[in-house]
Amino acid sequence: DAGVIQSPRHEVTEMGQEVTLRCKPISGHDYLFWYRQTMMRGLELLIYFNNNVPIDDSGMPEDRFSAKMPNASFSTLKIQPSEPRDSAVYFCASREGNTGELFFGEGSRLTVL
Amino acid sequence: GNSVTQMEGPVTLSEEAFLTINCTYTATGYPSLFWYVQYPGEGLQLLLKATKADDKGSNKGFEATYRKETTSFHLEKGSVQVSDSAVYFCALIPFSGGYNKLIFGAGTRLAVHP
């Protein structure tokens, strides 16, 4: 069975450019989460969706970040404009139900120069 | 509020040594507790879980017991291997009845040397 699929795996861009990260959750999972991981701050929850509806976006750092989930099988996290401090590994995760196991993708490593 | 506190790493052990990584939590109600593991270059994956007091989760030789009286969920393994080198995250889901998000600790890095 396919797990959570993220793309791209690696992205290097210049400050000011738009970055779009993509995620395909596991089929049948109704929750989708976006996390950011850095050495300084560890694992941070940015936003999560239930049945494609954003439930809690209080972790989104600022207006430069936006996330969408147009359907049950696809989500995007967009940063516009990007800044060097956005450099991190961004993880997408999905789960079935309110208390099920969380399945993570392999992450998208973003470097903003 | 809900939170998870883990012992700071890195933890460095020799192969076959005994491992304990401490985890304590603060939560309202009766949370479910988890240990996730992150191997280098990968996403997190569930290692074990416990959903009620006195439950013991176990997997791959790792164990953790849900202790409500001490609000703890310490991770243990009797004999670690080099392949256990990874970052370990303790986490909880507060059982509040609403939308529930997984709350992670800061992670503890384990390095096992031959």
Interface residues (C-beta under 8 A of the other chain):
Chain A: V4 F33 G42 L43 L45 Y48 N50 I55 D56 F91 A93 N98 T99 E101 L102 F103 F104 G105 E106 G107
Chain B: S32 Y36 G41 E42 G43 L44 Q45 L46 K49 T51 F89 I93 F95 Y99 N100 K101 L102 F104 A106 G107
